């Protein structure tokens, strides 16, 4: 583990450093609370062993600052103090400390505290990974591994607000697999799932860096294209349409040589528009409907 020792007494610092390193851990040392806070911010240690009474930034305030900065992971805090009054110990725990050591320090006590610290920090690291995995899964479509509709709502809302504020363009490209129900009825749902995965992967490879691809629902997909006008987005839509056609997936009920195809609808936000993000989505959906009504396997731009 990485252990940060903060103590204004040079002898105590050296003793602690030697004991920590003898136990096989990396040790950083600080001469006071201010230096310890700087080192903490730079290194994110696993354990902080801090003296309670230090000039300037004392151990209690250092504990409070560390606990307030939760984004850097969990740091196990041990207060080292010559004061053994119950009120002092409780004050340290209330400020954020996990345990305390009485001075003069005993090697056995230090080793026991560091064993507990390693166990606790390991559990916190696991919980952090689980939370990250759950957050990712909540925003991911399980079939295609694309972003899902929940993620779309958050991303589109944020992009729309930025585009309104800074007067920037963006476009939505909505895609729908043509006659997908007929494909499922002919080949079965497992084959239909494979098609959806293949179409999703194709959209991802055809999107630019900075574009976002989502499974909108069923056989519908949606791309967000920042900084694009509708004519530019239509070029992307045409490239996607050709790429899906190029998969050469046989579809007896399809169009254009009995192959699987998609229809594409494009709508855009322009600086000065008062349309909401839901309004842009509705326009893209209407453009998609127009592409379907015109014979499918084509790109249509919202008026």
PyMOL commands that set and color helices and strands:
alter all, ss='L'
color gray80, all
select helices_A, chain A and resi 10-22+33-43+59-68+70-72+86-95+107-138+149-166+180-187+189-206+230-245+277-293
alter helices_A, ss='H'
color red, helices_A
select strands_A, chain A and resi 2-6+26-30+47-51+76-81+99-102+170-177+212-217+220-226+250-255+259+262-269+299-301
alter strands_A, ss='S'
color yellow, strands_A
deselect
rebuild
show_as cartoon
